[in-house]
Amino acid sequence: MQTKMGTAKSKSMYDVQTYSNSSLVKKLYLNQLAVPEKTSKATHTPSEQKTSKLESDSDNCLLRRNGYFIREISSLKQRLKVNSLIKRRYASRGYNTDQTTVFSADKDQITFEACNESGQLGTLTLIIDLGKGLLADQHYQEEIDAFRGQAKKVCEVSKLAFNPSSSSKEIFASLFHIAYLYAYCIYGVKNAFIEINPRHAAFYKRMLGFEQIGEERVCKRVDAPAVLLRLDLEYMREKIIRNQATSGSNNKSIYGYFLNQNEEHAILSIIQNLPEQQKKSGKEKLSAAIPLAALNTKNTSTLLYNLFTEAVKEDSAIQLEKLVYC
């Protein structure tokens, strides 16, 4: 990746620097290339400052409900925080966390995060099989292939993690409902899969209607036992419609906590109005044709930060060619 800035009259020299992933992540996390804003003499009350912070942290917001919001994560800072939550929760259960990352370069993986003013509440990653397969194919490809016939798309729910001090059925349901809207309504997926620890399987069967189609095996990614469950998204749609018709009066099922029709339509409107590339990849793509000289300082720093966000996901050292003018 090359970044060149300056004018034709300037005298230049090249300075090539190489960063490892870890050093670049640390550099970007501590200093996000942010340009300090001009200080203002105006004062703000603590409640106004809290609201301002919450608004700034809610980029790509899809839902606001009962004091929390859910967003599709896109920035490096958000990914680092979600990664940290996943690793903490997986480690607490004794799972191997080496491969539990949301820094995938695969554009078909979409990660959602639920937050409130106090911080993170939970996260979920949706993987749409558009030709590259699913994580669960590593152990259950034969079982999943049985549902791939006749050009039917499949998806997988993965990397679920919830803050134990703030998790709730409603947040769990909201994350699943949003994942469903992406999978069923946007991508036309009919079957969803989840690779789950056997001790949690009964909950997903009872509360969401999953059925077990794969025997217990060791999931090599986390070094723990797992079974494969499948959910018919047509069945899920029927349960959602029935719940919306009764205004969520049946809270014995997790569907009683799903979104109402107005909330569902509002989220679909947001998703459908996203730029096509952002809708499919979960991140804004930057055009290489934009000359940095045409941008102001703030826009240039934003552009560079987004470029670094993309580059840091590569599993290799990153070489930055810096054209220094003097």
Secondary structure, 3 states (H helix, E strand, C coil): CEEECCCCCCCEEEEEEEECHHHHHHHHHHCCCCCCCCCCCCCCCHHHHHHHHHHHCCCCEEEEECCEEEEECCCHHHHHHHHHHHHHHHHHCCCCCCCCCCCCCCCCEEEEEEEECCEEEEEEEEEECCCCCCCCHHHHHHHHHCCCCCCCCEEEEEEEEECCCCCCHHHHHHHHHHHHHHHHHHCCCCEEEEEECHHHHHHHHHHHCCEEEEEEEEECCCCEEEEEEEEEHHHHHHHHHHHHHCCCCCCCCHHHHCCCHHHHHHHHHHHHCCCHHHHHHCCCCCCCCCCHHHCCHHHHHHHHHHHHHHHCCCCCCEEEEEEEEC
